[in-house]
Amino acid sequence: MEIANSREALLVRNSDLAQSRFSDAKLSLSSFADVNMQGSTFTNINLGNASFIDVDLSNVSIKNANLTGMKINDVLVSELIRVYEKHSK
């Protein structure tokens, strides 16, 4: 199924949308609950001001990311990286 040039909000429940592709899509203020995105790829994505609660980020790889203000368990990631780099020398 292809959805193009739509301006309506979608309510998707109890669905298997594996291998779906989203391109040039605005999903701001969307909500994802009980969603499996294992093995997915995110490229050129804006997640500014997003919240992640009770997530499994095991084996996640993040490259070329703007981490300004990002916190994990209320600790600034930039501070974690600074301390790591200081102690790894």
JOJOLIN-V516652 format. One record per residue. N is the residue number from 0. PHI is phi in whole degrees, -180 to 180 (none if undefined). BURIAL is I if it has 16 or more other C-alpha atoms within 10 Angstrom, else O. Layout:
{{N/PHI/BURIAL} {N/PHI/BURIAL}}
This chain:
{{0/none/O} {1/-118/O} {2/-117/O} {3/-132/O} {4/56/O} {5/-87/O} {6/-121/O} {7/-94/O} {8/-71/O} {9/-106/O} {10/-115/O} {11/-115/O} {12/-133/O} {13/47/O} {14/-127/O} {15/-106/O} {16/-110/O} {17/-53/O} {18/68/O} {19/-72/O} {20/-127/O} {21/-120/O} {22/-137/O} {23/51/O} {24/-112/O} {25/-98/O} {26/-118/O} {27/-60/O} {28/62/O} {29/-81/O} {30/-126/O} {31/-124/O} {32/-134/O} {33/53/O} {34/-114/O} {35/-103/O} {36/-115/O} {37/-56/O} {38/79/O} {39/-77/O} {40/-120/O} {41/-120/O} {42/-128/O} {43/55/O} {44/-110/O} {45/-102/O} {46/-110/O} {47/-55/O} {48/65/O} {49/-81/O} {50/-122/O} {51/-122/O} {52/-126/O} {53/54/O} {54/-112/O} {55/-102/O} {56/-109/O} {57/-63/O} {58/62/O} {59/-79/O} {60/-115/O} {61/-121/O} {62/-132/O} {63/54/O} {64/-105/O} {65/-84/O} {66/-103/O} {67/-56/O} {68/77/O} {69/-70/O} {70/-125/O} {71/-122/O} {72/50/O} {73/66/O} {74/-112/O} {75/-62/O} {76/-64/I} {77/-60/O} {78/-70/O} {79/-60/O} {80/-67/O} {81/-61/O} {82/-66/O} {83/-60/O} {84/-64/O} {85/-64/O} {86/-84/O} {87/-89/O} {88/-81/O}}
